[in-house]
Amino acid sequence: MKGVVFLLLKYAIKDFIDNAKYNNLSLFTIDSYGIVLKEFYQFCIENGVTDVTKLNYSHVKNYLMHCKMERSNKPSTINSKLRITKTFFNYLIDIEIIEKNPTQKIKRIKEEKRIDILTDAEIKMVLKYFERIKIRENTIISHRNRLIVLTFLSTGIRRGELCNLRWRDVDFTQQTISVFGKKRSMRTIPLIEKLRKELAEWKIISRDLYGQETEFVFPNQQGKQLTIDGVSSMFKKVRKKLNIPKLNCQIFRHTFTSKAAQRGMTTDTLRAILGHESILLTQHYINLFGVDLKEQNERFNPLNDIDI
């Protein structure tokens, strides 16, 4: 074997994480790597394996079985862990620590295709809840949280994209927002008039409440960047209060997609707005659809049927 013939697993993981940071991967990706590989490391230590070059198919397969049987992980979670460990071992091959990937013959688990969305009644229930809180408390957070829901519903953006949204990314003249998604790809999403007005009002309100214009559209209470955990925590509290167990950040993206498609938005327009084609630049879609992208979003946007 070329290169190092012995390497402690914990140092291999640290090197992999450092390399991810060097390559400027998103914080969400790096955090995901860290969480899964820390769990994998703990499993290996408990089973007497410390040398990364000694890991084989059985070690990884037993780890994934442990996640399924002992930790009750869902198929999608196990597949994510398989993907991350596979990426980790591929990196070790690249730097000549190992010669073969022990995950090579491990297949993904079949996942259920069912995707939850919010019903119209549930959407109204969520919005009314945030509206009541806003009227009763009239705080920075109550105003912000209501608009977060409206933005999710109207744009279908991911929680990380929402947290990264800056005022410089909002073009009120062109009625668009520029969103930076997975793999650092950028896309431009048209704003329907309802959301444009809400954002314009929020910019004025937040400037008054914070005492200055913040960098981020949806900051935390201190005016700094809101974290994805902060957004998730918000919906965790709400789903308990409203007894909607499926309520989370991702369900708004699914709801936007489903309802926009039901109302007649084309597949190409949806793909452009959601950013599923991450290898294509946003400008490609703008050139392809032109005004039609904005017109379809204005016409078929799920927020159109909701009084705000």
Helices and strands as residue ranges (DSSP letters): H 9-22, H 27-46, G 52-54, H 57-69, H 75-94, H 120-137, H 140-155, H 159-164, G 167-169, E 170-171, E 176-180, G 182-184, E 186-190, H 193-210, H 228-242, H 249-262, H 267-274, H 282-289, H 291-300, G 302-305
